[in-house]
């Protein structure tokens, strides 16, 4: 059983961290915009891109985006407060979906193709957004949690960035893109199954400094539990481990990549991704994808019904949908879905 840690102990036990790392331990590189490995000099950009960034002033103290405003004003930070009845309050920056798209020149053509196309898709400022988020966190909150899709697909360069940020700056959970080898170029073709995860599970576990299936960490008397639900379901073994954590009798914050959908979270998801016009009805839109799997997979369906009745569950943090939305999950639990970090989004949650 893991011991309860205070803020000073986190960096010494990354392997035991389930969702958070103390911002007091964030390295100075989070404040150094010209440090090696930053967006300006990182593996995610080609030399041509780096040269162009330098010409546009990216290496200067002032940011290119809104240069006459405060540095952090380009961050979109939502705020929430969770009343748990703590003796000592603390705060968390929740970020998700950074989608780093790095590849080294020596990597194969699939990786180089994805580097070019997906960097264009996400705007090329993903690592810059992550660094700004961590720098903001160092000044404003106590801990950082990242709920998956830190990387967009597997590559040597992306894995080096995982080691850099999870190893020095934060920790968190897996996303579905963590398990993606080469996206639409993958061989074998990507499938949303445990069998597909097995192709890279051991490799990923060697890169990420936490148990990628389920991990717990007690912070100021609150049990932060991270679970892999990247394809919309959980396994029997995960449920068994979660119930063991419940027996500790502590308030629980559950950290996931895919939201545990409520009707209203699904409405927001549908309106953002699938609605082609204004909504004409208040009826629940057609349920598809991860929400459908949550409703139809027996293990997951039973787990959700159990969670809705578990009084120790106080908060859920999730990402995946690239939107910021929240809803009441159960009588004791509020769920927060946080927008995409590659667009400089995040949410501060204060626990009191």
VMD Tcl script that draws the C-alpha trace (Angstrom):
set ca {
  {0.00 0.00 0.00}
  {1.33 3.43 -0.98}
  {1.93 5.88 1.80}
  {0.24 9.25 1.94}
  {2.54 11.92 0.48}
  {2.78 15.60 1.05}
  {3.69 18.10 -1.61}
  {7.46 17.87 -1.04}
  {7.60 14.14 -1.66}
  {6.14 13.92 -5.15}
  {9.25 14.20 -7.27}
  {10.91 11.37 -5.37}
  {8.11 8.91 -6.15}
  {6.92 9.53 -9.70}
  {6.30 5.85 -10.21}
  {3.75 5.94 -7.41}
  {1.97 9.05 -8.63}
  {-1.50 8.54 -9.99}
  {-2.54 11.90 -11.30}
  {-0.59 14.80 -9.88}
  {2.77 16.35 -9.34}
  {3.54 19.27 -7.06}
  {4.06 22.49 -8.98}
  {6.70 23.54 -6.47}
  {8.87 20.92 -8.16}
  {8.28 22.09 -11.74}
  {11.69 22.71 -13.33}
  {12.87 26.13 -14.36}
  {12.64 25.02 -18.00}
  {8.92 25.75 -17.75}
  {9.87 29.43 -17.53}
  {12.71 29.35 -20.07}
  {11.28 29.88 -23.51}
  {14.64 29.29 -25.23}
  {15.55 26.09 -23.38}
  {16.56 23.07 -25.50}
  {13.55 20.93 -26.25}
  {11.09 23.83 -26.25}
  {8.67 24.41 -29.10}
  {11.25 26.68 -30.65}
  {13.97 24.01 -30.66}
  {12.07 20.80 -30.07}
  {11.86 17.57 -32.08}
  {8.32 18.43 -33.16}
  {9.47 21.00 -35.70}
  {11.57 20.78 -38.82}
  {14.66 23.02 -39.17}
  {12.73 25.15 -41.63}
  {9.94 25.64 -39.12}
  {12.45 26.51 -36.41}
  {14.12 29.09 -38.65}
  {10.78 30.63 -39.48}
  {9.83 30.82 -35.83}
  {13.08 32.54 -34.95}
  {12.56 35.10 -37.69}
  {9.11 35.85 -36.28}
  {10.56 36.51 -32.86}
  {9.70 33.21 -31.16}
  {12.99 33.25 -29.25}
  {12.24 36.62 -27.70}
  {10.80 37.18 -24.25}
  {7.45 38.34 -25.58}
  {5.17 35.74 -27.13}
  {4.19 36.04 -30.76}
  {0.51 35.66 -29.95}
  {-0.83 38.90 -28.43}
  {2.71 40.22 -27.77}
  {1.47 43.37 -26.06}
  {-0.68 41.45 -23.58}
  {0.40 39.46 -20.54}
  {2.10 36.18 -21.32}
  {-0.64 34.02 -19.83}
  {-3.57 35.90 -21.34}
  {-3.54 33.57 -24.33}
  {-4.31 30.72 -21.94}
  {-8.02 29.94 -21.56}
  {-8.38 28.87 -17.93}
  {-11.75 27.75 -16.56}
  {-12.27 27.66 -12.80}
  {-14.15 25.35 -10.47}
  {-14.36 24.71 -6.72}
  {-15.10 21.34 -5.12}
  {-16.22 21.35 -1.50}
  {-15.01 18.13 0.14}
  {-14.51 19.39 3.69}
  {-10.72 19.46 3.73}
  {-8.65 20.87 6.57}
  {-6.15 22.25 4.05}
  {-7.36 23.32 0.60}
  {-5.28 22.78 -2.51}
  {-5.63 23.43 -6.24}
  {-4.97 21.49 -9.43}
  {-4.42 22.55 -13.02}
  {-6.21 20.01 -15.20}
  {-5.04 19.88 -18.83}
  {-5.65 17.35 -21.58}
  {-5.13 16.67 -25.29}
  {-1.86 18.41 -26.12}
  {-1.28 16.17 -29.17}
  {2.48 16.54 -29.56}
  {3.49 15.64 -33.14}
  {7.27 15.19 -32.99}
  {9.43 12.99 -35.20}
  {13.20 12.81 -35.66}
  {14.62 13.02 -39.21}
  {15.91 9.44 -39.01}
  {12.49 7.95 -38.23}
  {10.59 6.07 -40.94}
  {8.46 7.65 -43.64}
  {5.20 7.01 -41.79}
  {6.43 9.02 -38.83}
  {7.68 11.83 -41.05}
  {4.38 11.94 -42.94}
  {2.44 12.13 -39.70}
  {4.80 14.81 -38.40}
  {4.07 17.00 -41.41}
  {0.33 16.45 -41.63}
  {-0.60 16.33 -37.95}
  {1.60 19.29 -36.99}
  {-0.35 21.26 -39.56}
  {-3.61 19.90 -38.12}
  {-2.82 21.03 -34.57}
  {-1.16 24.31 -35.47}
  {2.43 23.57 -34.49}
  {2.25 25.32 -31.11}
  {1.37 22.32 -28.97}
  {4.56 22.16 -26.94}
  {4.50 25.92 -26.50}
  {0.97 25.64 -25.07}
  {2.10 22.88 -22.71}
  {5.07 24.89 -21.49}
  {2.94 27.98 -20.92}
  {0.45 25.86 -18.98}
  {3.17 24.47 -16.74}
  {4.67 27.90 -16.18}
  {1.23 29.25 -15.21}
  {0.69 26.26 -12.91}
  {3.96 26.87 -11.14}
  {2.74 30.33 -10.13}
  {-0.93 29.65 -9.45}
  {-1.72 26.07 -8.33}
  {-0.31 23.20 -6.27}
  {-0.46 20.24 -8.67}
  {-0.83 19.34 -12.36}
  {-2.86 16.52 -13.94}
  {-2.88 15.65 -17.65}
  {-5.68 13.31 -18.74}
  {-4.30 11.86 -21.92}
  {-3.37 12.44 -25.57}
  {-0.18 14.17 -24.53}
  {1.15 12.72 -27.80}
  {-0.72 12.29 -31.06}
  {0.95 9.01 -32.08}
  {3.97 6.92 -31.17}
  {7.43 8.06 -32.26}
  {10.89 8.21 -30.74}
  {10.70 12.00 -30.57}
  {7.25 11.99 -28.95}
  {8.42 9.44 -26.40}
  {11.38 11.68 -25.54}
  {8.92 14.51 -24.90}
  {6.85 12.20 -22.69}
  {9.96 11.44 -20.65}
  {10.81 15.13 -20.49}
  {7.45 16.38 -19.26}
  {6.09 13.45 -17.28}
  {9.53 12.81 -15.84}
  {10.13 16.39 -14.73}
  {6.94 18.39 -14.83}
  {3.77 16.35 -14.36}
  {2.14 12.97 -14.56}
  {-1.32 11.75 -15.52}
  {-3.24 9.22 -17.61}
  {-3.22 7.63 -21.03}
  {-5.28 8.74 -24.01}
  {-6.36 6.79 -27.06}
  {-3.65 8.48 -29.14}
  {-0.97 7.12 -26.81}
  {-1.85 3.66 -28.15}
  {-1.80 4.79 -31.79}
  {1.22 3.53 -33.69}
  {0.80 5.30 -37.02}
  {-2.87 6.37 -37.10}
  {-4.44 5.63 -40.52}
  {-1.05 4.31 -41.67}
  {-0.95 1.67 -38.92}
  {-0.24 -1.98 -39.68}
  {-2.00 -3.81 -38.15}
  {-5.00 -1.52 -38.48}
  {-5.94 0.21 -35.26}
  {-8.79 -1.42 -33.36}
  {-10.39 -0.26 -30.12}
  {-9.64 -3.45 -28.17}
  {-7.37 -4.72 -25.43}
  {-5.72 -6.94 -28.04}
  {-4.69 -3.90 -30.06}
  {-3.30 -2.24 -26.93}
  {-1.15 -5.32 -26.38}
  {0.96 -4.42 -29.43}
  {2.45 -1.45 -27.58}
  {1.39 -1.82 -23.94}
  {4.80 -2.97 -22.70}
  {6.60 -0.27 -24.67}
  {4.31 2.45 -23.34}
  {4.66 1.21 -19.76}
  {8.41 1.59 -20.18}
  {8.01 5.22 -21.25}
  {5.33 6.49 -18.87}
  {6.34 6.72 -15.18}
  {3.05 5.44 -13.75}
  {0.84 2.36 -14.01}
  {-0.94 2.99 -17.31}
  {-3.92 0.80 -16.39}
  {-4.85 2.21 -12.97}
  {-2.89 4.25 -10.46}
  {-3.77 5.95 -7.19}
  {-2.22 8.75 -5.19}
  {-3.36 10.21 -1.88}
  {-3.02 14.00 -1.81}
  {-4.01 15.90 1.32}
  {-6.41 13.14 2.26}
  {-7.96 12.85 -1.23}
  {-7.44 9.72 -3.34}
  {-6.73 10.61 -6.97}
  {-7.34 7.51 -9.11}
  {-6.35 7.37 -12.77}
  {-7.91 4.73 -15.04}
  {-7.33 3.82 -18.66}
  {-10.71 4.06 -20.43}
  {-9.32 5.26 -23.75}
  {-11.75 3.26 -25.90}
  {-14.82 3.96 -23.77}
  {-14.75 0.86 -21.57}
  {-13.04 -0.51 -18.47}
  {-12.02 -4.07 -17.62}
  {-12.96 -6.39 -14.77}
  {-9.45 -6.13 -13.36}
  {-9.64 -2.34 -13.28}
  {-12.99 -2.45 -11.49}
  {-11.55 -4.86 -8.94}
  {-8.62 -2.55 -8.30}
  {-10.88 0.49 -8.06}
  {-13.08 -1.18 -5.43}
  {-9.93 -1.94 -3.44}
  {-9.10 1.78 -3.48}
  {-12.61 2.62 -2.27}
  {-11.99 0.54 0.83}
  {-9.43 3.14 1.94}
  {-12.45 5.27 2.85}
  {-11.07 8.50 1.35}
  {-12.76 11.03 -0.94}
  {-12.05 10.07 -4.57}
  {-11.19 12.15 -7.64}
  {-11.35 9.93 -10.73}
  {-9.11 10.96 -13.64}
  {-9.90 9.56 -17.09}
  {-9.36 10.37 -20.74}
  {-12.83 9.56 -22.10}
  {-15.64 11.25 -20.15}
  {-18.19 9.18 -18.27}
  {-21.02 10.58 -20.33}
  {-24.08 12.18 -18.87}
  {-26.87 13.24 -21.18}
  {-25.71 16.85 -21.08}
  {-22.04 16.03 -21.70}
  {-23.16 13.94 -24.67}
  {-25.33 16.80 -25.95}
  {-22.32 19.12 -25.85}
  {-20.14 16.50 -27.56}
  {-22.72 15.91 -30.27}
  {-23.26 19.62 -30.89}
  {-19.52 20.23 -31.23}
  {-18.52 17.26 -33.36}
  {-21.61 15.98 -35.18}
  {-24.40 18.53 -35.36}
  {-24.52 20.09 -38.83}
  {-26.96 22.83 -37.90}
  {-28.74 24.35 -34.93}
  {-30.34 21.89 -32.55}
  {-34.09 21.76 -33.19}
  {-35.00 19.55 -30.23}
  {-34.03 19.06 -26.62}
  {-34.20 15.29 -27.01}
  {-31.00 13.34 -26.48}
  {-29.13 13.06 -29.80}
  {-28.40 9.63 -31.18}
  {-25.88 7.84 -28.95}
  {-22.79 6.57 -30.78}
  {-19.10 5.91 -30.26}
  {-17.72 5.83 -26.69}
  {-21.06 6.69 -25.07}
  {-22.73 3.78 -26.82}
  {-19.99 1.45 -25.66}
  {-20.37 2.68 -22.08}
  {-24.06 1.82 -22.25}
  {-23.63 -1.56 -23.94}
  {-20.44 -3.06 -22.49}
  {-21.67 -5.06 -19.44}
  {-18.61 -4.47 -17.24}
  {-18.53 -0.74 -17.97}
  {-22.30 -0.31 -17.64}
  {-22.32 -1.99 -14.24}
  {-19.30 0.03 -13.14}
  {-21.02 3.30 -14.03}
  {-24.13 2.34 -12.11}
  {-21.95 1.49 -9.13}
  {-20.10 4.83 -9.37}
  {-23.36 6.79 -9.38}
  {-24.15 5.30 -5.97}
  {-20.65 5.59 -4.47}
  {-20.67 8.49 -1.97}
  {-16.86 8.69 -1.82}
  {-16.67 9.70 -5.48}
  {-16.47 13.51 -5.39}
  {-15.11 14.61 -8.77}
  {-14.28 13.31 -12.25}
  {-11.67 14.93 -14.51}
  {-11.68 13.98 -18.20}
  {-10.74 15.23 -21.67}
  {-10.84 13.65 -25.14}
  {-13.56 15.78 -26.71}
  {-11.57 19.03 -26.99}
  {-14.37 21.01 -25.34}
  {-14.91 22.43 -21.86}
  {-18.15 21.21 -20.34}
  {-19.30 20.09 -16.91}
  {-22.29 18.30 -15.43}
  {-23.45 16.57 -12.27}
  {-22.54 12.89 -12.56}
  {-24.07 11.72 -9.28}
  {-25.46 13.24 -6.07}
  {-21.91 13.56 -4.70}
  {-19.84 13.98 -7.87}
  {-19.32 16.74 -10.44}
  {-17.61 15.89 -13.75}
  {-15.34 18.34 -15.57}
  {-14.31 17.82 -19.19}
  {-11.45 20.13 -20.14}
  {-10.79 21.62 -23.56}
  {-7.74 20.91 -25.67}
  {-4.36 21.99 -24.36}
  {-3.03 22.44 -27.90}
  {-5.40 25.42 -28.02}
  {-3.99 26.69 -24.69}
  {-6.98 25.46 -22.65}
  {-6.96 24.26 -19.04}
  {-9.02 24.26 -15.86}
  {-8.09 25.08 -12.29}
  {-10.00 23.05 -9.73}
  {-9.74 24.10 -6.10}
  {-10.53 21.45 -3.49}
  {-11.65 22.85 -0.15}
}
mol new
graphics top color blue
foreach p $ca { graphics top sphere $p radius 0.5 }
foreach p [lrange $ca 0 end-1] q [lrange $ca 1 end] { graphics top cylinder $p $q radius 0.2 }
display resetview
